[in-house]
């Protein structure tokens, strides 16, 4: 039996000596490499937090003490040490272990945190609540990466935490110089200067020697504070906020981290423990990967580390390649991203046009208003962001971009159901949210050709903002139109006027297959793809007048989605055809494969065809109760 197999909870590591702790860290790394390469997931960040997590669970008593993670993709080791080792065989799979902290999985997970820069606000609230309840013996520990510290919300929280010097919050800064890619901005430069200083290595060695002599790390550091003041730049940064600062600590030295955490836990007020770690530490392939140190990996061969399978070009890569072509033609086109340069497909654009790409860090609010300023200066900004993160900058989109009619193009990657990363990463809200923004145009291309065309149309718009949404994953073959109706693509047509099926974006293949099944049943079905959803094309309104039933299918919420928008437009135009909208129910979705989740939502071709048949049968049979789709 391995040492790791004897660990069933945090209590099992508290009695281990230094030698066995080192062996445990090595076993955890081997376990992570083997399991995560088999399932896919976040590998690099977790390889970098092995010793840090061990130290956290030796010092603090979870779950009574609250250990919070920002972002949650670095919490795999936390899951292992809190009794979930066996769940890694089904990591990020339906019915298996979530890739982020999950309250449903364990009492050790307080927050389901996968949107960055939020953990300090949670910690502030928890500490306030414990104090008000008289629970003064409970610690609140917030682990935040240096990348997440680029988010404005983190600094709002720090301002409040520092305002209560007698309320204990331990802030562990896991500083590896990266979020997905290298961290950008003034804070990153500040911390990088420390990491690359020759004095830093000498200081780490000195601190290790001193820690062997005394566990009182704070006093030890304070004794040499004056001499190290210029070298330890972050000390002044946090001290100016009224926060005590411990470090820098070698995040891969369990004894050093543990000593610092124990000192912080006993201080009685807010303390920053600055740990320097290396993303991908202990796995040669990850350490050598300068791009992102194996931040996130797909299913790979554990023996070689090489990815398995070739899914073909992705929606993201199609967007990235077309933007480069547009950039060559139009020097005023610039790109903006919030710490997601490679994940959103902008790496090639940044390589060719380095002065025309702006990575603002994890700061979606700033990204969007900055894009408004770029537009006001005569540029054409393309803001590339995951759909799920757009909500963080909605006020800026509404008031700073749309109200000023700024021609900003929002490219929403991972729209609809993304699947593996769970509820927080599904981009199933954007059509519902964006539908209320005055003057905003919205496109949902069905294939790669449609994406390229929509992007070119969007950057040519001068009178206001636009948004283009597409899903995660391989783009698949182009879906040709079989006809056109006043500029609207017709994807399927069978004789008759039973159903007008309006497909939204990547749901085109599903809609066409459902239509084929309905046609086999003798129904007359026409499938159309409007491409641009908002504003609703007047030709689509006229076409709907010819059919007995109008159906929409989208991978967005039914509530407030495209179906709702089209139904309203039809009513306003006096079109009496009933409208059935098929989409995602109003609930948070569990993680799993996109196709499986869509099927659970009734959005498979089979379920869609069955539901449409039922609706038609109900309409044709007087006195028969209609299908109540809202209950689905």
N, C-alpha and C positions, 0 to 999 in steps of 0.2 A: 504494500500500500504506500502510495506517495504521501508526502507531507500535506500536499494540497487536499488530498482526499479525506484528511482528518479535520479539515476546517469546515464547520457547519454554521458558524456565526461569529461575530466579532469577539466574543469571549474566548474563543479557541486560539486567538493569536496573542492575547495579553500576557501569557506566561512564557512565550518563546524567547530563547536567548538570541544573541546577535547572530550566531552562526546559522541557526535554523531560520531566522528571519531572512537572511541572505539567500538561503536555499529556497525558501518559500517564494521570494521575489522572482527567482530564476524559473521556478515551476509555473508561476502565474504567467510569465512572458511566453513560455513554451505553449501553455494552454491557449492563450489568446491567439497566437500565431496560427496554431492548428485549427481552432474552432472558427475564427473570424474569416480566414481564407476559404473555408468550406461553405460558409453561408453568405459572405459579404457583410460589410459593416464598417464601423469606424475603428481602424486598427492603430494608426499612428498616435492619435491623442491618448489612447489608453496605455500603450506601451510606455508613454512618457509619465504616467501617473501611478505606476505600480508602488514605488516606495512611499510616495506621498500619501496614497490611500491607506497603506498598511499603518503608517504613523498616525493618521487621523483616527483610525479605529482602535489603536492602542491607547491613545490619549483620551478620547471621548467615548461616552457610553450611549451609542445609538441603540434604539430610537428615542430614548428619553432626551438625550442631547440631539439637536437637529443638525444634520450635515446636509447642506444644500449645494447643488452643482450647477454651474453656469459655464458653458452649456452642458446639457445632460449627456452629450455624446462622449464625454470623458469619464463616465461613471461605470464602465464595464467592470473594473476591478472592485468597485464598491458592491456591485451585484454579486460578484464571486464571493466576497468576504461576508456577505449577508445571506448565504444559504441558497444561492440560485445557480450554482455551478452547472448542475445537470441541465438546466434550461438552455444552455448555449448551443446544444445540438439543433435547436429550432429557433435560433436568434433571428428576429425580424420576419418570421414566417407566421402564417395564420395559426392562431392558437398557441404560439410560442412566445418566447421572451421578447419584450420590447427592446428596441435599440436605445431607448431613453429611460430615465427614471419613470416608474409607473406605480401610482398609488394602489392600483388593483393587484400588483404583484407582491408588494412587501410593505410592512409598516416602517421600514427604514427609508422609504422614499416619500418625502414630504411634498415635493412639487414635481410636476411633470414638465420639466424645463428644457425646451429645445429652441426657444427664441432667446437670443443672447441679451446680456446686459440687464437682466431682470432680477437676478438673485439677491442683490444687495437691498432692493426694496422689500422683497419677501423677508429677508433677515431683519430689517429694521422693524417691520410689522410684528414679526414673531417675538422679537426681544421686547418690544413695547407691551405686547399682550401678556407675555410671561411675567413681566414686572407688575402689571396691573392685577394679575391673578395671585401675586405673592409667591410665584414659583421662581425664587431667586437661585435655585440650585441647578437650573437647566441652561446648558450652553447653546448658543446659536453660532454655527460655523458656516461661512459662505465661501465656497471655492470658486474663484472667478479667474478666467484666463486673461492674459494681457490684451488679447484681441477684443474680448468683451468689454474691456475698459475703454475702448474707443467709442462706445455708445453713450450718448448723452444721459440716458436714464440712470446709468451707473453713477455718474457724477452728481445727479440730483439726489440719489440715495446717500452717497458719501457725505454730502452737505448736511443731511439730516442725521445720519449716524454720528458724525463728529459733533453735532450740537448737543449730544447727551453724553458727556464724559463719564458718567457713572453707570451707563447701561452697557453691559458687556456684549460685544459682537466680535468674533474672531474672523477677520477677512484674510483668507489665504489667496495670495496672488500667484497663480500657476503661470509663470513667465517662461514661455518657450519661444517667444519672438514671432509667433504665427497665430493666425486664426485658421482659415483654410490655407491661405498663402501667407507670406511674410506680412506681419502687421504693419500698417501704414499710419502716418501722422506724427504729430509732435511728441506724443507720449511714447510712441514706438521708438522714435529716434533717441529720446531721453533714456529709455531702458536699454536700448542697443548699445549706447555708449558705455554703459556699465558692463554689459556682457562681454564686450570686446576689449575691455581695458586689461592690460597686463597685470595691473595691480589686483584685479578681481581674483585671478587664480591664486595669487599669493595670499589674498585675504581668506579665500575659502580654506586653504590649507591651514592658515593660522587659526581659523575658527574651529576646525576639526580638532586641532591639538588642544585648544582652550576648552572645548566641550568635554574632552576626556578628563579634564581637571575639575570642572564645575558644571552643574546642570543649570546654573543661573545665567542663561544666555543674555537676558536683557542687561543685567549689570555688567557682564563681560563686554558687551558691545558698547555700553554707555561709557565704560572706562577709557575707550580709545576713540570716542566719538569725534573729538576735535581733530585728531590726526587724520581720520578717514572721511571727514565731512565732505571734502571736494570730490572724493572718489565715489561715495555712496549717494549719488544724486537723488534717487527716489526718496531717501530719508527726508530731505527738505521738502520734496513734493507733497508727501503725506503729512509731515509735521505742520506744514502751513495750514492744513485743514483741522489741526488739533488731534490728529491720530498718532498713537504710538506706532513705531516702526521697528520690526525685528528682521534682520537679514542684511544682505542676501544670504540665503541658505541653499546649499546644494540639495536640490530636490530628489536626488538619487542616493542620498546618504540618510538611511532610516534614522540613525541615532541623532543626527543633526536636526532633521525635521521634527522628530519627536521632542527633543529638548526645547526647541523654539515654540512648539505648540503648547507644551506644558507651562512654559513661562507665560505665554499669551493667555492661557486659560485661567491662570491665577492672578492676572493683573486687575480685573474688575471693571474694565472699561473697554472701549473699542481699540483693537490692535490690528495692525497689518503685518502679516507674516509673508515675506517675499521669498518665494521658492523658485529657483531657476532649474528648469527641466529641459530635456531634449525630446522633441517629438520623434516617435519611432525608436526610442532608445532600446538597445539590446537586440535589434533585428537588422542585420547588415543591409538588406535590401531597402528597408524603410529609411535607414540613416543615409543611404546613398541617393535616395530619391529627392533631389533638390526642388522638384516641383511642389510637392506637398507632403513629403515624408509618409506616403501611404495614408493620408488623412482618411479617405474612404476607399474601400476596395470592393470590387465585385467578387463573385465566386471565382476562386483561383485554385491552382494546384498547390497544396501545402508543401510538397517536396521542392517545387521550383519557384513558387510565388507567381507564376505566370497565369494571366487570366484565362478562364475556360470559356469557350464559345465565342462566336463573332456575331453580335446582334445587328451589325450593319450601322449605317450613319444614324445619328440621333437628331431629334428636333433641334437640340442645342447647337450641334455642329453645322446644321444647315443654316440656321440663323447667323452663326459666327462667320461662315464663309461668305454669305451674301452681304453682310455688313462691310466686310473688307472690300468687296467689289464696289459697293456704294461709296465707301470712303475714298477710293482711288478716283472716283468721278467727281466727288463733291467734298472739297476741303473744309466746308463749314460743318460737316457732320462730326459730332464728338460723342463719346460714350462715357457713361457714368455708372459706377457700380458701388455697392456697399460691402466691401470685403469679399466679393464673390467673382473675381475676375475670371478664373478658369471655369468654375461651375456654371456660369451663365454664358460661356462661349466667347468671351472677349479677349482671350489670350492672344489670338492671332492678330486682332486689331491693335492691341497694345504693342505687339512686336513690330508691326509695320508703321504705326502712328503713335509712338510713345507720348508725344506731346498733346495728343487728342483723346486720351483716356484718363479719367479721374476716379481713382479708388479712394473713397472717403472714409473707409473703415466701417464698422458696424453701426451705421448712422443713417438709416433710411430717411428720417425726417430731413436731415441736412442735405442728403443727396437730392431729394426732390425739389426743395426750394433753391438749392444751388443750380439745379437744372433750369429752373425758371429764370434765374439770373442769366445763365448762359443764353437762353432763348432771347431774352431782352437785349442782349449784346449782339444779336444777329447770328448766333450759332443755331444748329439743329441738334439738340441733345437727345440721345437715345439712352434711356435709363433701363438697364437690364437687371431684373430682380426676380427672385422666386415669387410666385403668386401669393404664397402664404405670408410673406414678409411685407407685401404692399400695404396691408392694413396698418402697419406701424407708421406709415406716412400719409394716411388718408386725409387728415386735416390739411396737410401741405398740398396734396394733390387738388383738393377742393378749393381752398382759399388762395393759395399762392400760385398755382398753375392755372386751373380752370377759370377762376374769376378774372384772371388777367389775360385769358385767351392765349396763353403761351403755347407755341407749337412744340411741345415736348412729346416724344414717343416713348411709351412705356411698353417694354417687352417682358411679358409675364411668363417666365419659364415655370415648369412643374404645375401648370394649371390643371384643375380637375383632380382626379384621384391619383395620388403618387404611390400610395401603397405601403412600401416597406418601412418608411420612417414614421408611420402612424399618424394619429389625429392632428397633431400640430403642423404637419408638413403638407397635408392635403390642400391643394389650391382650389377648394370648392366654394369659395366665398366671392370671388372677384366679380362675376357678372351681377350678383345681387348688390354688391357694394357700389360698383362703378355705374350701374344703371341709373343711379339718381344724380349723377354729376352732369350739370348743364354743359352742353357743347362738346362733350367727350365722345369721340368716335371709337367703336370697339370692333375688332376683327377677330375671327376664330378660323384660321385656315384649316382645311381638311387634310392637307398633305404638304410635302416639301415644296412643290411648285406653287401652291397657294401661299405658303409662308414667304417665299421669295417675293411674290407679287404684292402681298400685303405690306411687307416692309418697304418696298419701293413706293407704294402709294402713301404710306404713313409719313415718310420723310419729305414728301412733296406737299403735305398739308401745311398751310400757313395760317389758318384762322383759329386754331385751337389745338388742344391735346388729342392724342389718340393712344389706343392700347391694342396690343396684339397678344393673344393668349395661345399657348400650346402645351401639351402634356410632357411628362418625363418619358424617356425611353426611345427605342428605335422608331424612325419616322415611317417606315414601311413604304410600299410602292405608291406612286401617284394614282389617284382615282379619277379617271377621265370623265368628263360630262358627256352624256348621250345626246343632249340637246340644250337649248337655252330658251328662256322665256323673258323677254325684255331685259336681258343682261344678267338674269339669275340662272346659275347652272342647274340643269336637271340631271340627276344621277341615275334615276330609274323611272320608267313610265310604263304602266300597263293600262289597257283600255278601261275606261270607267271613271266615275267621279266620287268614289267612296271616300278616299283618304288622301289628304295632302300632308305628307310627312316632311317636316322641316328639320333638317339635321344641323347640329351645331358643331363645327370644327371636327375634331378627331373622332366624333361619333358617327361619321359618314359611313364607314364600313358596316357598323352595326345596323344603322338605319336601312342600308341597301339590302342586307341579308334578311332583316325583318320584312321588308317589302317583298322580297322574293317569296318568302313563305306565305305571305298574305295573298300574293298573286296566284300561287298554287291553289289557294282556297277559293279562287274565282272573284276576288275583290279587285277593284280598280284603284291602284295606288301610284302616286307620283311622289318621288323624293326630290327635294330641292335643297341646295346649299346656298344660303344668302352671302356667305363669306364675311361680309360686314353686317354685324348684328344691330348696331346702333349708329345712326338712326335707322329705323325700320324702313326698308325699301318700299316706296309706294306700289311698285309692281307686284310685290309679294301680297300686299293687301288686296289688290285686284284679282290676283290669282286665287286667293283663298275663297273668294265669292263663289267659285265654281265647284266647290267640294262640300260634301255633307259633313265631314269631320276634318278638323285640322289638328295635327299631332306635332308636338315638339319633343325632341330628345336631346338632352345636354348632360354633361358631366359637371354640373354645378348644382347648387341647391335649387330645389323646386320653388322654394319661397323667395320671391323677388328675382328669380332668374329670367332667362330669355323667354321662357313660356309665358311668364306673367307679363312681360313687356309686350310681346306680340298680342296676347289676348286683350290687353288694354287698347292697343292701337286698332285692333279689329273692332272692338266695341265703339270706340270713338268714331270710326268710319262707318258705323251702321251695319257691319258685316255680322250676320246672325249665326254663321256656322259655329257649332260648339268647338271648344278648344280643350284638348287633353295634353297636359304638360307632364313629361316624364323626366325625372332628374333624381338628385340625391336627397334623401330625407333629411329633416332638420335635426341631426344628431351628430355627435363626434364618432368617427369611424375607427374601428380597430385596424391594426396593421395587417398587411397581407399583400398578395399580388393584385395588381390593378384589375385584371380580368375577373378575379374571384370577388373582389369588393363590388365591382359594377354589377356582377350577377346577383349578389346579395341585395342590391338596391333595385333589382328588377330591370336592369339595363342590359341584359344579354339579348341577342336577337330572338331567342326562343320566348323569353318572358315578355319582351316588347310586343311580339306578334300576338301572343296569347292575350295580353291585356287589351290590345286594340280590337281583337275579335270580340272580346267580352263587351267592350264599349259599344261596338256596332250592333251586336245582338240586343243589348239593352235598349238602344235607341229604336230598333226596329220592332220591338215587342212592347206594345202598350201595356202599361201596368206593371212591367218588370222593373224592379229597382235597379237604378244605374250603379255602375261600379264606383265605389267610393275610393278614388285614388289617393285622397289625402291621408287615408289611414295606412298607406304603405310606408 
